Amino acid sequence: MNILTPNIITENYADLPPLRLDTAKNLADTRAYVEGMLSRPAEEMAEFFTVRENGYDEHMQMFAPCYDVTASHIPADCRTLLDLGCGTGLELDALDRICRSENRAFPRVVGVDMTEALVAQLYKKHPDKDITVTLGSYFTVPLGEQEFDCAVSVESMHHFSLDEKLPLFRRIYDALRPGGIFLLCDYYAACEEEVALCEEHFRIRRAKAALSPDAFVHIDRPQLAYKEAEVLRNAGFSRVRFCTVGVEGTLLLMAEKA
Ligand SMILES: C[S@@+](CC[C@H](N)C(=O)[O-])C[C@H]1O[C@@H](n2cnc3c(N)ncnc32)[C@H](O)[C@@H]1O
């Protein structure tokens, strides 16, 4: 068993296989990538994805197993689903496949995303479903109180620090009903050095960008998953489990609201 084996589930991070098949090579590759990028200013988040909207779904197929694994953990009786950073809705496509194969109803979905061009693709793919997307940032748009059975976020929140995530996780906790679950599938660092390297990358390129201080930029800031789990618990979640999704450097965190 290694990180490419999906659905290894544990509350204890130390029980997981290493996040990378070759941690040293991953660190060297990340270092080479960062060095190649340092002279470029950071790109604003929505602009980054808008420029790349053509072929976006095809590009993201490298994460294909994580959509299926994440969607498979959405409770079968989920009637209301919050999708944070839904983009073109690849996780919703996976959920749709499951609902069809099991002959069950697709939930009412509220998405949040700041890239209009990707959201337009989502609406085009699912004209027949009860999906409403709020255009804006999940840090600030209202998420509601005890409205959702489940919240999901796939490959979106690795652009933010743990300090920024604490208030966001509290808002997600509040938006869930008691007994609800937050499924956070994301890119995580394999070691402290990777975190430090990516944070330095962020700091240098963010400073070069001629953007307002509160603008979001697209630079990966993967965190250590066990520290992120601690932040989820500090936000109120009673139990957090880790689940492998069959993709290197990616985990699903399953955070339960009692
Ligand atoms: C890599 S895409 C992932 C989209 C989709 N979940 C998927 O896996 O295909 C990241 C998405 O997060 C969105 N995003 C990033 N920061 C955001 C924020 N603060 N509020 C709302 N959406 C955000 C981007 O607009 C983008 O659509």
The ligand as an SDF file (V2000), in Angstrom:
LIG
                    3D

 27 29  0  0  0  0  0  0  0  0999 V2000
   -7.9480   24.3960   -8.9860 C   0  0  0  0  0  0  0  0  0  0  0  0
   -9.5690   25.0650   -9.0370 S   0  0  0  0  0  0  0  0  0  0  0  0
  -10.5650   23.7380   -8.3860 C   0  0  0  0  0  0  0  0  0  0  0  0
  -11.9850   23.7970   -8.9050 C   0  0  0  0  0  0  0  0  0  0  0  0
  -12.7970   22.5150   -8.6610 C   0  0  0  0  0  0  0  0  0  0  0  0
  -13.1130   22.3330   -7.2640 N   0  0  0  0  0  0  0  0  0  0  0  0
  -12.0120   21.3480   -9.2090 C   0  0  0  0  0  0  0  0  0  0  0  0
  -11.3930   20.6210   -8.4190 O   0  0  0  0  0  0  0  0  0  0  0  0
  -11.9690   21.2060  -10.4330 O   0  0  0  0  0  0  0  0  0  0  0  0
   -9.6030   26.2280   -7.6780 C   0  0  0  0  0  0  0  0  0  0  0  0
  -10.8970   27.0250   -7.6500 C   0  0  0  0  0  0  0  0  0  0  0  0
  -10.9500   27.7270   -6.4150 O   0  0  0  0  0  0  0  0  0  0  0  0
  -11.4900   29.0100   -6.6760 C   0  0  0  0  0  0  0  0  0  0  0  0
  -11.0870   29.8960   -5.5800 N   0  0  0  0  0  0  0  0  0  0  0  0
   -9.8310   30.1680   -5.1450 C   0  0  0  0  0  0  0  0  0  0  0  0
   -9.8770   30.9980   -4.0920 N   0  0  0  0  0  0  0  0  0  0  0  0
  -11.1970   31.2570   -3.8570 C   0  0  0  0  0  0  0  0  0  0  0  0
  -11.8920   32.0540   -2.9000 C   0  0  0  0  0  0  0  0  0  0  0  0
  -11.2490   32.7590   -1.9800 N   0  0  0  0  0  0  0  0  0  0  0  0
  -13.2320   32.0690   -2.9600 N   0  0  0  0  0  0  0  0  0  0  0  0
  -13.9050   31.3610   -3.8970 C   0  0  0  0  0  0  0  0  0  0  0  0
  -13.3050   30.5980   -4.8290 N   0  0  0  0  0  0  0  0  0  0  0  0
  -11.9610   30.5480   -4.8060 C   0  0  0  0  0  0  0  0  0  0  0  0
  -10.9200   29.3970   -8.0340 C   0  0  0  0  0  0  0  0  0  0  0  0
  -11.6740   30.3950   -8.6470 O   0  0  0  0  0  0  0  0  0  0  0  0
  -10.9890   28.0550   -8.7660 C   0  0  0  0  0  0  0  0  0  0  0  0
  -12.2050   27.8900   -9.4360 O   0  0  0  0  0  0  0  0  0  0  0  0
  1  2  1  0
  2  3  1  0
  2 10  1  0
  3  4  1  0
  4  5  1  0
  5  6  1  0
  5  7  1  0
  7  8  2  0
  7  9  1  0
 10 11  1  0
 11 12  1  0
 11 26  1  0
 12 13  1  0
 13 14  1  0
 13 24  1  0
 14 15  1  0
 14 23  1  0
 15 16  2  0
 16 17  1  0
 17 18  1  0
 17 23  2  0
 18 19  1  0
 18 20  2  0
 20 21  1  0
 21 22  2  0
 22 23  1  0
 24 25  1  0
 24 26  1  0
 26 27  1  0
M  CHG  2   2   1   9  -1
M  END
$$$$
